């Protein structure tokens, strides 16, 4: 399957390398189903009397689901590792994890003398029919590859030095990104880089990072490629290990406000039940770079349906890269999804004033909604795939 970097919805389709399409929801669901069944089978072979209800994992029932952020999971894993299993750590403990210290998590094998690729015979045939020459001879005769490649049967062997050149640009890009991050004011005082992820096991990347940031301590766990996986298990057992998080965005809700001539643009003016409103106003809940404790909720925000006949309200949630956006269509604003509030059991329009409280700081957003007058809790849920 190809790599994708675009917004997902319930109707998104994925295309495989053969051009065949399938709904993304189906692909993800079957992938999760396979992982679940494979784990249950493996555990059943080793354990008698396994109770699935006692398992807490990423899948199926919502109350058994936790999302772990990769950098946090890697940090937790390294925090509990013995010092002797961490390259770059000294003393009885890892000072990078001491209270008040700052460290950067770089979530990014060992080269043999040669790297071997198996070449399908169709490549030789296609090259010969299109170019009219032998694929092997043509490749070997290229000036920049001379003495760098050899063939053994259907296998192409490339000298390690040549393969390393393939990764030079990647390493340079990572180093450039790290310089940009470390140059930001909020990162000032960071003196340690924690390298995790499969590519962090590459001696080429390790050497590039150590040479570029020789003044900093570079910590590399013995199992860098498994740091996130094992750290996620630790997080599942102790989700409060992360006390607070810094908001990546400004979060808010799209609301209508009373239209004020000369203050609000005419293009935002709408008439609801004979009342002039200004639509698309950004009602801020949390500001970008604001530190939020796990489970922290902020002041409840009061709202009322725009129309008297509304029985269900879809509250639109937005993010912004700006600190104080005015409208939800300002530059830097992105629609995150909807909070669907069911008010079908409330007959009187005057009693449909409701308050929304969003709970931040966790790896997921949580929401509570209730009737302002009676305090009745309403059925409210997030929909991020509308």
ABEGO torsion letter per residue (X at the ends): XBBBBBBBBAABBBBBAAGBBBBAAAAAAAAAAAAAAAAAAAAAAABBGBBAAABBBBEEBAAABBBBBAAAAAAAAAAABBAAABBGBBEABBAAABBGBBBBBBBXXBBBABBBBBBBAAAAAAAAAAAGBBAAAAAAABAAABGABBBBEABBBBBAAAAAAAAAAAAAAAAAAAAAAAABAAABGBABBBBBEAAAABAAAAAAAAAABAABBBBBBABAAAAAAAAAAAAAABAAABABBBBABBBBBBBBBBBBBGABBAAABBBBGGBBBBBGBBBBABBBGBBBBBGBBBBBBBBBBABAABABBBBBBBBBABABBABAABBGBBBAEBBBBBAAABABAAAABBBBBBBBGBABBBBBBBBAAAGBBBBBBBBAAX
